[in-house]
């Protein structure tokens, strides 16, 4: 099967029961999640495993991000602090052609930091553990952080 990793937005919290939702749909906490879309259906009568997609439909960490996933990641990385925007723009200029799924996920996790914390971590004024212990333990975050720091 042919697959393409795609960065999508997934709801991370549910609205309280009975909440009035705005007309265009719910708003609130959304976090980017990298998923894959199978572009071909399995042959009719194929014996599929229970409990989830086949291995052909799972994005592998070492695969490069496709153009659509990269575009969504760029949009997700827009910041309110000009300095962060400049560093991230340089990051994409230097690494967009070689970003893997794992690195894209790690960059998405770094974007959950506040602007000031992200700038402090990029400039090594604070360690990642000082800012967010769970993020410090995530796979690939330190690699992406060192790539970001090369652009400071």
C-alpha positions as CSV (number, residue, x, y, z in Angstrom):
1,X,0.0,0.0,0.0
2,X,1.1,3.5,-0.7
3,X,1.2,5.8,2.4
4,X,1.9,9.5,3.0
5,X,2.6,10.9,6.5
6,X,0.4,13.8,7.2
7,X,0.3,16.3,10.1
8,X,-3.3,16.7,11.3
9,X,-4.9,18.5,14.3
10,X,-6.4,16.3,16.9
11,X,-8.6,17.4,19.9
12,X,-6.8,16.8,23.2
13,X,-9.6,17.7,25.6
14,X,-13.3,17.4,25.4
15,X,-15.6,20.3,26.1
16,X,-17.6,20.2,29.4
17,X,-20.9,18.4,29.1
18,X,-23.6,20.8,28.1
19,X,-21.1,23.5,26.9
20,X,-22.4,25.8,24.1
21,X,-20.1,25.3,21.2
22,X,-19.5,28.0,18.6
23,X,-21.2,27.6,15.2
24,X,-18.2,26.4,13.2
25,X,-17.5,23.5,15.6
26,X,-15.7,23.2,18.9
27,X,-12.7,25.3,19.7
28,X,-10.1,24.7,22.5
29,X,-6.9,22.8,22.9
30,X,-5.7,21.3,19.7
31,X,-2.4,19.6,19.2
32,X,-0.7,18.5,16.0
33,X,-0.5,14.8,15.5
34,X,1.4,13.1,12.8
35,X,-0.6,10.3,11.1
36,X,-0.5,8.5,7.9
37,X,-3.2,8.1,5.3
38,X,-3.3,4.9,3.2
39,X,-3.8,5.9,-0.3
40,X,-4.8,2.4,-1.5
41,X,-7.3,0.0,-0.2
42,X,-6.3,-3.6,0.5
43,X,-7.4,-6.2,-2.0
44,X,-10.9,-7.5,-1.4
45,X,-10.9,-10.5,0.9
46,X,-7.5,-9.6,2.4
47,X,-6.9,-10.9,5.9
48,X,-6.3,-7.8,7.9
49,X,-4.9,-7.8,11.5
50,X,-7.3,-6.8,14.3
51,X,-6.7,-3.8,16.4
52,X,-5.3,-1.3,14.0
53,X,-3.7,-0.5,10.6
54,X,-1.3,-2.7,8.9
55,X,2.4,-2.0,9.1
56,X,2.2,-0.5,5.6
57,X,0.0,2.3,6.9
58,X,2.1,3.4,9.8
59,X,4.5,6.2,9.3
60,X,8.1,5.2,10.1
61,X,10.2,7.6,12.1
62,X,13.0,7.7,9.6
63,X,10.7,8.6,6.6
64,X,10.9,12.1,5.3
65,X,8.0,14.4,5.8
66,X,5.9,14.9,2.7
67,X,5.2,18.3,1.3
68,X,1.7,18.6,2.9
69,X,3.0,17.5,6.3
70,X,5.8,20.0,6.0
71,X,3.5,22.8,5.1
72,X,1.2,22.1,8.1
73,X,4.3,21.9,10.4
74,X,5.5,25.3,9.1
75,X,2.1,26.8,9.9
76,X,2.1,25.2,13.3
77,X,5.5,26.7,14.0
78,X,4.4,30.3,13.5
79,X,5.2,32.2,16.7
80,X,4.3,35.5,18.3
81,X,7.9,36.4,19.2
82,X,9.9,37.7,16.3
83,X,13.1,36.1,17.4
84,X,11.5,32.7,17.5
85,X,10.0,33.2,14.1
86,X,13.5,34.2,12.7
87,X,15.2,31.1,14.2
88,X,12.4,28.8,13.0
89,X,12.5,30.3,9.5
90,X,16.2,29.6,9.3
91,X,15.6,26.1,10.6
92,X,13.2,25.3,7.8
93,X,15.5,27.0,5.2
94,X,18.3,24.6,6.3
95,X,16.5,21.4,7.2
96,X,13.1,21.3,5.5
97,X,14.4,18.9,2.7
98,X,15.7,16.4,5.3
99,X,13.1,16.5,8.1
100,X,11.9,13.1,9.2
101,X,8.6,12.1,10.8
102,X,10.3,11.8,14.2
103,X,11.9,15.2,13.9
104,X,8.6,16.7,12.8
105,X,6.9,15.3,15.8
106,X,9.6,16.5,18.1
107,X,9.4,20.0,16.6
108,X,5.7,20.0,17.1
109,X,6.2,19.2,20.8
110,X,8.7,22.0,21.1
111,X,6.1,24.4,19.7
112,X,3.9,23.6,22.7
113,X,6.3,25.7,24.8
114,X,5.5,29.3,25.5
115,X,7.4,31.8,23.3
116,X,9.6,32.9,26.1
117,X,10.5,29.4,27.2
118,X,11.2,28.3,23.6
119,X,13.5,31.3,23.2
120,X,15.3,30.5,26.5
121,X,15.8,26.9,25.5
122,X,17.0,27.8,22.0
123,X,19.5,30.3,23.4
124,X,20.5,27.8,26.1
125,X,19.6,30.2,28.9
126,X,17.5,27.4,30.4
127,X,17.7,23.6,29.9
128,X,14.8,21.7,28.5
129,X,14.4,19.9,31.9
130,X,14.0,23.3,33.6
131,X,11.2,24.2,31.2
132,X,9.4,20.9,30.8
133,X,10.6,17.6,32.3
134,X,8.2,15.4,30.2
135,X,9.5,17.1,27.0
136,X,13.1,16.5,28.1
137,X,12.4,12.7,27.9
138,X,10.7,12.7,24.5
139,X,12.4,11.0,21.6
140,X,14.1,13.3,19.1
141,X,13.5,16.5,21.0
142,X,17.1,17.1,21.9
143,X,18.2,16.3,18.3
144,X,15.7,19.0,16.9
145,X,16.7,21.4,19.6
146,X,20.4,21.1,18.6
147,X,19.3,21.7,15.0
148,X,17.4,24.8,16.1
149,X,20.4,26.0,18.0
150,X,22.6,25.9,14.9
151,X,20.4,28.6,13.5
152,X,20.7,31.0,16.4
